[in-house]
Amino acid sequence: MKSNTFDTVMNERHSVRKYDASFSLAAEEITALLEDAAKAPSSWNLQHWKFLVFHDQQVKEQLLPIAYNQEQVVEASAVIAILGDLEADTNADRVYQEAVDNGFMTDEVKTTLVAQIKSAYASRPEMARDEAIRNGSLAAMQLMLAAKAKGLDTCAMGGFNAETLVSTFNIPSRYLPVMLISVGKAAKPAHGTARFPIQEAIVWNQF
């Protein structure tokens, strides 16, 4: 697998929907990709993600109708469901205890941060869902860039039946399906996409 500069990776990454079905990725290769994805930033470092990997062909066939028969589901080497953690606040003690153990913060700072997180989640009912989607999406983008850097192709998919995904694959209520990402080798190049001029997307200081 080749390595690329970041500019090359960013500019050459496109959504690929036609994959070489004969190309396979080993579990170890997928794990390495997900290790990179899990280095994404997250609010309070709570790491609001879980990765459900569809690697077995028979399981991908099960996923196909749930993903509205998008062929990349069965042709790609793997499909990864990005799940957002609706209870990421419960990770706080473990995250910050490790920081304390490594000398990065004091027990007092840890206690303050954990209390702030629990208060924020308790006082804002929408926070759990918002943070699950926001931070899960950061990990998803990092996964796609990491894949491209290794010469692989991806496609993010929002088109799937989330309720059926949850029930079919026994996803605990703690986790919210954010998106599916196909990973593999393109069978044909992705078509280019137009972007609005960046000037249309930038607002300086205020509207």
Residue, then its C-alpha position, 0 to 999 in steps of 0.5 A: m500500500k502506498s503512502n501519500t502527502f496530505d494534500t494528495v490524499m485530500n485532493e484525490r479522495h472521492s466517493v467510490r461506488k464501484y469496487d473490485a470485489s476480488f480485493s480483500l482486506a485482512a482484519e489486521e489491516i482494517t484494525a490499523l485503519l480504525e486505530d487511525a480513525a480513533k485518533a480523531p479529536s473528540s469533545w472532552n476526549l470522550q471518544h464517542w464512537k464504536f465501529l461495527v465492521f461488516h467483513d464477512q460476505q454473508v453478513k454484507e449480503q444481510l446488510l445490502p437491503i438495509a442499505y437500500n441495495q447499494e451495490q458497494v455494500v457487497e462489492a467493497s472489502a468491508v463496510i464500517a458502521i460508525l456508531g455514536d456513543l449516547e453515553a460517552d459521559t460515562n467514559a469520563d472517569r476512565v479517560y481522566q484517570e489515565a491522564v492522572d496516572n500518566g501525570f498529565m493532570t491532578d486528581e483535583v482537575k480530574t474531579t472538576l472535569v468529570a463533574q462538568i461533563k456530567s452536569a452538561y449531559a444532565s442539563r442539556p438533553e440534546m447533548a448526548r445525541d449532538e455529541a454522538i453525531r458530531n464526534g462520530s463524524l470526526a472519526a468517520m472523516q479521519l477513517m476515509l482520509a487514513a484509507k486514502a493514504k493507504g491507497l484505499d477507497t471509501c464512500a460515506m453512506g447516509g442511506f440506510n434504515a437505521e432501525t432495521l440496522v439496529s434490530t438486525f445486528n443487535i446494536p445496543s441502545r447506547y449507540l446511534p448509527v451515524m453512517l456507513i462507510s464502504v472500504g476497498k479498491a475502486a473498480k473504476p475511478a470515481h467521477g470528479t465533483a464540482r465545488f462552489p467557489i470558496q468565497e461563497a462559503i466564507v463569512w469574515n467576522q459576522f454576517 
